[in-house]
Amino acid sequence: MPKDRTGALAPTERIAQSIIVLRGQRVLLDSDLAVLYEVETRRLNEQVRRNKDRFPADFIFELTDEEFEILMSQFGEG
């Protein structure tokens, strides 16, 4: 995978590695988007909530408790 001079993954590869399939859709978690935009996750979510009219209806959704548990177990945090 291409890396920049600091050894970090190029943005395209970082994004590709962060994509997960959920409900049959390819998605990025808010925490991964926050890293991409170099902001705190809570600030990203705050701005999305304040500007809902700027995003398509399917841009954001909340995980069910079951989906959350499944993701946490996949990341070894559950």
All heavy atoms as an XYZ file, in Angstrom:
636
protein
N       0.831     -1.180      0.000
C       0.000      0.000      0.000
C       0.872      1.238      0.000
O       1.852      1.297      0.723
C      -0.860      0.016      1.249
C      -2.256     -0.448      1.013
S      -3.146     -0.503      2.545
C      -3.479     -2.238      2.546
N       0.507      2.252     -0.787
C       1.307      3.468     -0.816
C       1.281      4.183      0.528
O       0.253      4.284      1.173
C       0.623      4.325     -1.885
C      -0.254      3.412     -2.643
C      -0.570      2.270     -1.738
N       2.451      4.650      0.922
C       2.546      5.409      2.166
C       3.226      6.733      1.875
O       3.991      6.862      0.924
C       3.333      4.629      3.210
C       2.657      3.342      3.628
C       3.390      2.675      4.741
C       2.630      1.408      5.125
N       3.114      0.832      6.338
N       2.925      7.734      2.709
C       3.604      9.007      2.540
C       4.960      8.937      3.236
O       5.365      7.915      3.756
C       2.744     10.171      3.041
C       2.511     10.148      4.537
O       3.238      9.426      5.251
O       1.618     10.869      4.997
N       5.686     10.041      3.266
C       7.041     10.041      3.833
C       7.066      9.715      5.318
O       8.075      9.266      5.834
C       7.694     11.400      3.589
C       7.989     11.630      2.142
C       8.703     12.929      1.941
N       8.868     13.145      0.512
C       8.978     14.313     -0.036
N       8.949     15.403      0.686
N       9.130     14.427     -1.339
N       5.985      9.961      6.025
C       5.944      9.671      7.458
C       5.588      8.217      7.724
O       5.586      7.786      8.860
C       4.918     10.571      8.185
O       3.608     10.237      7.727
C       5.202     12.037      7.966
N       5.254      7.463      6.679
C       4.877      6.073      6.844
C       3.378      5.866      7.004
O       2.915      4.754      7.138
N       2.625      6.967      7.003
C       1.170      6.866      7.140
C       0.554      6.435      5.816
O       1.086      6.716      4.754
C       0.587      8.208      7.570
N      -0.555      5.731      5.911
C      -1.259      5.324      4.693
C      -1.784      6.542      3.959
O      -2.205      7.525      4.579
C      -2.435      4.406      5.029
C      -2.098      3.030      5.558
C      -3.373      2.306      5.958
C      -1.345      2.221      4.535
N      -1.789      6.486      2.642
C      -2.383      7.546      1.837
C      -3.875      7.592      2.138
O      -4.471      6.563      2.487
C      -2.128      7.279      0.358
N      -4.519      8.758      2.032
C      -5.937      8.892      2.388
C      -6.850      7.858      1.736
O      -7.725      7.321      2.403
C      -6.289     10.301      1.922
C      -4.994     11.039      1.985
C      -3.942     10.017      1.613
N      -6.645      7.538      0.488
C      -7.512      6.585     -0.199
C      -7.442      5.214      0.454
O      -8.468      4.573      0.685
C      -7.126      6.471     -1.685
O      -7.181      7.769     -2.271
C      -8.038      5.538     -2.433
N      -6.264      4.768      0.794
C      -6.108      3.463      1.431
C      -6.673      3.479      2.853
O      -7.257      2.498      3.305
C      -4.639      3.043      1.455
C      -4.124      2.593      0.104
C      -3.854      3.759     -0.843
O      -3.615      4.889     -0.370
O      -3.898      3.533     -2.059
N      -6.491      4.593      3.561
C      -7.050      4.713      4.912
C      -8.562      4.602      4.869
O      -9.169      3.916      5.688
C      -6.657      6.073      5.516
C      -5.733      5.941      6.658
C      -5.408      7.205      7.382
N      -6.265      8.331      7.139
C      -5.857      9.590      7.071
N      -4.593      9.874      7.219
N      -6.698     10.574      6.867
N      -9.168      5.263      3.903
C     -10.625      5.208      3.754
C     -11.063      3.794      3.400
O     -11.980      3.247      4.009
C     -11.114      6.216      2.690
C     -10.864      7.642      3.173
C     -12.592      5.997      2.378
C     -11.029      8.696      2.099
N     -10.400      3.193      2.434
C     -10.767      1.841      1.991
C     -10.698      0.846      3.143
O     -11.558     -0.030      3.268
C      -9.867      1.403      0.847
N      -9.704      0.974      4.019
C      -9.572      0.053      5.145
C     -10.645      0.281      6.194
O     -10.930     -0.607      6.993
C      -8.200      0.199      5.797
C      -7.097     -0.395      4.978
C      -5.771     -0.341      5.708
O      -5.589      0.384      6.675
N      -4.832     -1.125      5.223
N     -11.237      1.462      6.215
C     -12.230      1.802      7.231
C     -13.656      1.422      6.834
O     -14.546      1.437      7.670
C     -12.184      3.305      7.521
O     -10.926      3.669      8.013
N     -13.871      1.109      5.581
C     -15.218      0.792      5.106
C     -15.661     -0.561      5.651
O     -14.928     -1.543      5.590
C     -15.279      0.784      3.564
C     -15.018      2.195      3.033
C     -16.625      0.259      3.063
C     -14.858      2.281      1.530
N     -16.870     -0.577      6.195
C     -17.479     -1.828      6.649
C     -18.818     -1.994      5.939
O     -19.366     -1.019      5.426
C     -17.671     -1.860      8.180
C     -18.605     -0.738      8.632
C     -16.345     -1.794      8.894
C     -18.978     -0.821     10.091
N     -19.313     -3.205      5.897
C     -20.628     -3.456      5.304
C     -21.608     -3.654      6.442
O     -21.410     -4.488      7.312
C     -20.605     -4.684      4.370
C     -21.992     -4.971      3.832
C     -19.617     -4.454      3.235
N     -22.660     -2.845      6.421
C     -23.673     -2.889      7.451
C     -25.026     -2.672      6.803
O     -25.180     -1.742      6.003
C     -23.389     -1.798      8.483
C     -24.203     -1.796      9.749
C     -23.966     -3.069     10.545
C     -23.831     -0.598     10.599
N     -25.957     -3.528      7.100
C     -27.290     -3.467      6.493
C     -27.209     -3.487      4.966
O     -27.987     -2.865      4.261
C     -28.041     -2.213      6.938
C     -28.271     -2.126      8.427
C     -29.044     -0.889      8.806
N     -28.961     -0.666     10.243
C     -29.399      0.407     10.842
N     -29.957      1.373     10.146
N     -29.280      0.544     12.139
N     -26.216     -4.194      4.459
C     -26.047     -4.324      3.015
C     -25.473     -3.088      2.346
O     -25.408     -3.021      1.127
N     -25.015     -2.128      3.139
C     -24.445     -0.889      2.602
C     -23.000     -0.759      3.059
O     -22.633     -1.170      4.155
C     -25.225      0.334      3.126
C     -26.675      0.369      2.742
C     -26.858      0.629      1.266
O     -26.173      1.453      0.679
N     -27.784     -0.076      0.658
N     -22.183     -0.149      2.223
C     -20.813      0.168      2.622
C     -20.856      1.471      3.405
O     -21.394      2.465      2.926
C     -19.928      0.288      1.393
C     -19.771     -1.022      0.678
C     -19.036     -0.976     -0.609
N     -18.431      0.293     -0.917
C     -17.456      0.475     -1.778
N     -16.992     -0.544     -2.438
N     -16.961      1.655     -2.010
N     -20.313      1.448      4.605
C     -20.390      2.626      5.473
C     -19.054      2.898      6.157
O     -18.190      2.026      6.244
C     -21.481      2.455      6.558
C     -22.846      2.281      5.944
C     -21.171      1.307      7.487
N     -18.925      4.127      6.635
C     -17.817      4.535      7.487
C     -18.401      4.917      8.836
O     -19.423      5.610      8.888
C     -17.085      5.751      6.900
C     -16.249      5.512      5.660
C     -15.791      6.832      5.059
C     -15.035      4.668      6.018
N     -17.758      4.505      9.896
C     -18.198      4.897     11.226
C     -17.853      6.358     11.476
O     -16.890      6.885     10.915
C     -17.533      4.015     12.279
C     -17.842      2.521     12.199
C     -17.039      1.769     13.243
C     -19.333      2.275     12.362
N     -18.626      6.988     12.344
C     -18.368      8.390     12.653
C     -16.958      8.599     13.193
O     -16.296      9.585     12.861
C     -19.408      8.947     13.624
C     -19.535      8.169     14.917
O     -18.876      7.122     15.075
O     -20.306      8.613     15.794
N     -16.466      7.656     13.956
C     -15.112      7.783     14.502
C     -14.054      7.775     13.400
O     -13.052      8.500     13.477
C     -14.840      6.679     15.516
O     -15.052      5.414     14.934
N     -14.273      6.984     12.342
C     -13.335      6.959     11.221
C     -13.404      8.244     10.407
O     -12.381      8.759      9.951
C     -13.603      5.744     10.327
C     -13.283      4.431     11.024
O     -12.321      4.407     11.829
O     -13.988      3.444     10.786
N     -14.612      8.773     10.222
C     -14.751     10.054      9.524
C     -14.090     11.186     10.317
O     -13.443     12.066      9.745
C     -16.224     10.398      9.291
C     -16.896      9.699      8.128
C     -18.393     10.022      8.125
C     -16.272     10.127      6.814
N     -14.239     11.139     11.620
C     -13.633     12.168     12.468
C     -12.110     12.158     12.321
O     -11.486     13.220     12.214
C     -14.043     11.963     13.916
N     -11.525     10.974     12.284
C     -10.075     10.874     12.088
C      -9.696     11.449     10.733
O      -8.731     12.212     10.610
C      -9.603      9.404     12.211
C      -8.165      9.242     11.738
C      -9.764      8.917     13.637
N     -10.453     11.112      9.715
C     -10.186     11.597      8.368
C     -10.195     13.125      8.312
O      -9.338     13.743      7.682
C     -11.219     11.026      7.390
C     -11.065     11.417      5.932
C      -9.784     10.840      5.356
C     -12.267     10.955      5.143
N     -11.179     13.726      8.991
C     -11.306     15.180      8.994
C     -10.561     15.851     10.142
O     -10.614     17.069     10.306
C     -12.784     15.580      9.022
C     -13.454     15.345      7.701
C     -14.332     14.282      7.523
C     -13.193     16.165      6.615
C     -14.938     14.048      6.300
C     -13.790     15.941      5.393
C     -14.658     14.885      5.247
O     -15.251     14.655      4.029
N      -9.855     15.049     10.927
C      -9.034     15.546     12.030
C      -9.827     16.384     13.028
O      -9.438     17.480     13.413
C      -7.826     16.328     11.490
C      -6.927     15.474     10.625
C      -5.765     16.231     10.030
O      -5.717     17.474     10.117
O      -4.872     15.578      9.476
N     -10.983     15.836     13.423
C     -11.828     16.462     14.441
C     -12.246     15.387     15.442
O     -12.116     14.204     15.180
C     -13.094     17.133     13.844
C     -12.715     18.263     12.890
C     -13.980     16.120     13.143
N     -12.758     15.815     16.592
C     -13.278     14.863     17.555
C     -14.598     14.296     17.036
O     -15.363     14.996     16.376
C     -13.523     15.545     18.895
C     -12.263     16.024     19.573
C     -12.567     16.740     20.873
O     -13.688     16.592     21.406
O     -11.671     17.438     21.357
N     -14.859     13.037     17.364
C     -16.087     12.389     16.918
C     -17.310     13.165     17.375
O     -18.251     13.373     16.608
C     -16.152     10.938     17.431
O     -14.985     10.248     16.989
C     -17.383     10.217     16.911
N     -17.309     13.622     18.614
C     -18.467     14.352     19.131
C     -18.699     15.648     18.351
O     -19.826     16.046     18.129
C     -18.350     14.610     20.625
C     -17.290     15.605     20.998
C     -17.289     15.853     22.514
N     -16.259     16.802     22.839
C     -16.418     18.117     22.786
N     -17.561     18.632     22.461
N     -15.408     18.916     23.072
N     -17.636     16.297     17.913
C     -17.779     17.540     17.134
C     -18.355     17.234     15.749
O     -19.190     17.971     15.239
C     -16.441     18.260     16.999
C     -15.909     18.818     18.278
C     -16.651     20.055     18.736
N     -16.443     21.122     17.787
C     -17.335     22.077     17.508
N     -18.481     22.099     18.122
N     -17.082     23.004     16.633
N     -17.913     16.148     15.136
C     -18.455     15.747     13.841
C     -19.952     15.495     13.961
O     -20.743     16.022     13.175
C     -17.747     14.488     13.334
C     -18.299     13.902     12.041
C     -17.860     14.725     10.852
C     -17.878     12.469     11.885
N     -20.340     14.710     14.959
C     -21.761     14.405     15.155
C     -22.563     15.661     15.469
O     -23.697     15.813     15.001
C     -21.932     13.372     16.267
C     -21.495     12.000     15.820
O     -21.680     11.631     14.670
N     -20.889     11.255     16.710
N     -21.998     16.547     16.235
C     -22.659     17.811     16.572
C     -22.949     18.616     15.308
O     -24.053     19.126     15.122
C     -21.703     18.583     17.486
C     -22.255     19.745     18.216
C     -21.188     20.284     19.167
O     -20.326     21.075     18.688
O     -21.197     19.907     20.349
N     -21.968     18.713     14.430
C     -22.133     19.482     13.197
C     -23.139     18.831     12.247
O     -23.915     19.527     11.582
C     -20.788     19.694     12.506
C     -19.863     20.614     13.267
C     -20.494     21.958     13.550
O     -21.081     22.593     12.682
N     -20.402     22.394     14.798
N     -23.137     17.512     12.200
C     -24.121     16.813     11.354
C     -25.525     17.080     11.880
O     -26.436     17.395     11.115
C     -23.821     15.299     11.283
C     -24.973     14.553     10.620
C     -22.529     15.054     10.527
N     -25.695     16.991     13.205
C     -27.023     17.255     13.796
C     -27.474     18.695     13.516
O     -28.641     18.940     13.233
C     -26.994     17.018     15.305
C     -27.222     15.594     15.699
C     -27.488     15.435     17.185
N     -26.418     15.969     18.023
C     -25.315     15.312     18.364
N     -25.132     14.088     17.918
N     -24.407     15.863     19.128
N     -26.565     19.631     13.595
C     -26.908     21.042     13.387
C     -27.180     21.373     11.922
O     -27.780     22.391     11.618
C     -25.777     21.942     13.887
C     -25.671     21.977     15.376
C     -24.585     22.913     15.812
N     -24.524     22.966     17.263
C     -23.584     23.583     17.926
N     -22.595     24.195     17.281
N     -23.602     23.588     19.239
N     -26.706     20.527     11.023
C     -26.825     20.808      9.588
C     -27.481     19.661      8.833
O     -27.097     19.347      7.708
C     -25.428     21.085      9.012
C     -24.793     22.298      9.615
O     -25.152     23.423      9.293
N     -23.847     22.092     10.520
N     -28.486     19.041      9.440
C     -29.140     17.878      8.829
C     -29.631     18.135      7.411
O     -29.601     17.242      6.572
C     -30.306     17.400      9.693
C     -29.873     16.629     10.894
C     -31.060     16.053     11.618
C     -30.566     15.253     12.807
N     -31.626     14.570     13.497
N     -30.072     19.349      7.135
C     -30.604     19.658      5.809
C     -29.539     19.646      4.717
O     -29.856     19.628      3.540
C     -31.326     21.007      5.826
C     -30.441     22.151      6.291
O     -29.588     21.940      7.188
O     -30.599     23.274      5.778
N     -28.286     19.605      5.085
C     -27.191     19.583      4.106
C     -26.781     18.165      3.698
O     -25.923     17.984      2.849
C     -25.970     20.297      4.662
C     -26.191     21.770      4.841
C     -24.929     22.420      5.284
N     -25.121     23.857      5.410
C     -24.145     24.711      5.506
N     -22.902     24.292      5.507
N     -24.398     25.999      5.615
N     -27.361     17.169      4.353
C     -26.977     15.786      4.108
C     -28.160     14.995      3.563
O     -29.297     15.249      3.933
C     -26.494     15.130      5.405
C     -25.276     15.781      5.992
C     -25.404     16.738      6.991
C     -24.017     15.454      5.533
C     -24.283     17.351      7.541
C     -22.894     16.065      6.072
C     -23.031     17.009      7.067
N     -27.884     14.005      2.707
C     -28.971     13.136      2.239
C     -29.582     12.387      3.423
O     -28.921     12.164      4.446
C     -28.285     12.161      1.283
C     -26.871     12.589      1.154
C     -26.586     13.639      2.175
N     -30.817     11.985      3.285
C     -31.537     11.306      4.370
C     -30.823     10.043      4.845
O     -30.872      9.703      6.022
C     -32.953     10.968      3.910
N     -30.125      9.354      3.945
C     -29.454      8.110      4.330
C     -27.978      8.308      4.688
O     -27.216      7.371      4.792
C     -29.587      7.067      3.225
C     -28.917      7.499      1.922
O     -28.537      8.677      1.791
O     -28.791      6.650      1.032
N     -27.574      9.542      4.909
C     -26.170      9.822      5.235
C     -25.780      9.271      6.599
O     -24.684      8.776      6.795
C     -25.896     11.331      5.199
C     -24.491     11.696      5.577
C     -23.455     11.541      4.673
C     -24.200     12.182      6.840
C     -22.154     11.857      5.018
C     -22.901     12.508      7.196
C     -21.884     12.351      6.281
N     -26.697      9.353      7.536
C     -26.379      8.941      8.895
C     -27.509      8.091      9.472
O     -28.677      8.327      9.185
C     -26.113     10.169      9.795
C     -25.542      9.760     11.142
C     -27.362     10.992      9.968
C     -25.013     10.932     11.958
N     -27.129      7.081     10.229
C     -28.111      6.302     10.967
C     -27.424      5.777     12.217
O     -26.201      5.702     12.290
C     -28.712      5.167     10.137
C     -27.714      4.145      9.654
C     -27.375      3.062     10.446
C     -27.139      4.256      8.397
C     -26.470      2.114     10.005
C     -26.241      3.327      7.941
C     -25.901      2.248      8.748
N     -28.215      5.442     13.206
C     -27.670      4.916     14.447
C     -27.705      3.400     14.432
O     -28.637      2.795     13.902
C     -28.463      5.445     15.639
C     -28.225      6.918     15.865
C     -28.802      7.386     17.184
O     -28.594      6.690     18.204
O     -29.435      8.435     17.170
N     -26.686      2.818     15.014
C     -26.627      1.372     15.124
C     -27.643      0.891     16.143
O     -27.890      1.564     17.144
C     -25.235      0.934     15.588
C     -24.054      1.289     14.706
C     -22.763      0.871     15.398
C     -24.178      0.644     13.354
N     -28.187     -0.272     15.890
C     -29.010     -0.914     16.916
C     -28.054     -1.461     17.975
O     -26.835     -1.573     17.742
C     -29.834     -2.080     16.327
O     -28.908     -3.095     15.876
C     -30.727     -1.625     15.180
N     -28.585     -1.821     19.128
C     -27.750     -2.407     20.178
C     -27.055     -3.673     19.677
O     -25.880     -3.898     19.950
C     -28.580     -2.728     21.420
C     -29.044     -1.475     22.152
O     -28.446     -0.386     21.946
O     -30.001     -1.579     22.940
N     -27.797     -4.470     18.918
C     -27.228     -5.710     18.380
C     -26.084     -5.420     17.407
O     -25.029     -6.060     17.458
C     -28.315     -6.534     17.688
C     -27.822     -7.862     17.157
C     -28.911     -8.664     16.458
O     -30.075     -8.225     16.436
O     -28.577     -9.736     15.942
N     -26.280     -4.457     16.497
C     -25.223     -4.089     15.547
C     -23.988     -3.575     16.288
O     -22.850     -3.916     15.939
C     -25.726     -3.024     14.573
C     -26.743     -3.540     13.585
C     -27.459     -2.440     12.830
O     -27.559     -1.298     13.335
O     -27.914     -2.726     11.701
N     -24.215     -2.786     17.313
C     -23.108     -2.249     18.107
C     -22.315     -3.388     18.752
O     -21.077     -3.406     18.686
C     -23.640     -1.289     19.173
C     -22.569     -0.698     20.029
C     -21.785      0.349     19.558
C     -22.326     -1.194     21.298
C     -20.779      0.887     20.339
C     -21.329     -0.662     22.092
C     -20.550      0.392     21.612
N     -23.012     -4.344     19.351
C     -22.347     -5.476     19.993
C     -21.542     -6.294     18.981
O     -20.422     -6.716     19.266
C     -23.363     -6.372     20.710
C     -24.014     -5.730     21.914
C     -23.005     -5.363     22.992
O     -22.037     -6.122     23.203
O     -23.191     -4.307     23.624
N     -22.111     -6.510     17.807
C     -21.414     -7.263     16.755
C     -20.141     -6.542     16.336
O     -19.070     -7.151     16.227
C     -22.339     -7.514     15.544
C     -23.441     -8.499     15.924
C     -21.544     -8.027     14.344
C     -24.573     -8.596     14.905
N     -20.233     -5.235     16.110
C     -19.049     -4.469     15.715
C     -17.991     -4.487     16.804
O     -16.809     -4.657     16.524
C     -19.418     -3.019     15.385
C     -20.058     -2.784     14.036
C     -20.463     -1.330     13.881
C     -19.107     -3.175     12.914
N     -18.397     -4.318     18.036
C     -17.428     -4.325     19.141
C     -16.736     -5.683     19.239
O     -15.528     -5.738     19.465
C     -18.093     -3.986     20.462
C     -18.531     -2.528     20.587
S     -17.142     -1.362     20.430
C     -17.309     -0.812     18.749
N     -17.466     -6.765     19.014
C     -16.837     -8.083     19.076
C     -15.865     -8.279     17.903
O     -14.833     -8.907     18.051
C     -17.881     -9.194     19.083
O     -18.566     -9.266     17.858
N     -16.177     -7.700     16.747
C     -15.274     -7.793     15.595
C     -13.986     -7.012     15.825
O     -12.936     -7.373     15.341
C     -15.964     -7.282     14.334
C     -17.026     -8.201     13.811
C     -17.741     -7.640     12.602
O     -17.518     -6.516     12.177
N     -18.639     -8.433     12.038
N     -14.080     -5.919     16.591
C     -12.908     -5.103     16.871
C     -12.190     -5.562     18.139
O     -11.231     -4.948     18.572
C     -13.280     -3.617     17.000
C     -13.768     -3.008     15.714
C     -14.973     -2.342     15.670
C     -13.018     -3.095     14.551
C     -15.423     -1.769     14.494
C     -13.462     -2.541     13.368
C     -14.672     -1.874     13.343
N     -12.693     -6.641     18.754
C     -12.065     -7.180     19.944
C     -12.272     -6.329     21.183
O     -11.472     -6.341     22.093
N     -13.371     -5.551     21.196
C     -13.624     -4.685     22.333
C     -14.886     -5.083     23.074
O     -15.424     -4.310     23.839
C     -13.733     -3.231     21.871
C     -12.462     -2.730     21.248
C     -12.553     -1.304     20.789
O     -13.368     -0.546     21.340
O     -11.807     -0.939     19.887
N     -15.407     -6.252     22.804
C     -16.664     -6.616     23.436
C     -16.618     -7.857     24.238
O     -15.775     -8.606     24.397
